[in-house]
């Protein structure tokens, strides 16, 4: 009997944590309660179990802390998303505002006039912010022709027509550049000079000197 009582106590004590947490079946609960009525030692063990499983007062705030942590996490994510969006918008604005767009050629509004002494006036329409020029030496049977390429550009978010006179005045002194023979309109950015020469026949000719092409003796560089 003593051995059975000992075994019974061991079994009941294994069940006491579940019993204290109200996590046993009705049959197990009845068995444990019947044993507790006659066993003072197991009742003390049960009191200890209940003391251990009591929820500390501060733990009642844990759910609120979790909610606050989730709210802070959401706010932080929203702030990061806002910063990322602002950076993206600024990047797009900066790229778009500084992007240069080539103005399509228009024979009616884009003309060139020789002002003398190597100075040329490049007339332009209203939607223009700048001009780019490039001289190319075209060699022919030991002679050379000085050809000029140019194009106009504008930036979408800047005021167009930055030059109120309606033309750009560019100087190409003959002693430095040679005498310009013809002027073509083309965006030459990133284009090899040989390609510019090969495609002159399909490039808009804006101006040419009297008697063009003007050929001068070719002097190799160096």
Secondary structure, DSSP 8 states (H G I E B T S, - for coil): -HHHHHHHHHHHHHHHHHHHTT-S-HHHHHHHHHHHHH-HHHHHHHHHHHHHHS--GGGGGHHHHHHHHHHHHHHHHHHHHHHHHHHHHHHHHHHHHH--EE----TTT--EEEEETTEEEEE--SS--EEEEEEEEEEETTEEEEEEEEEEEE-TTS-S---TTSEEEEE--HHHH--EEEEEE---TT--HHHHHHTGGGSEEEEE-TTSS--EE-----
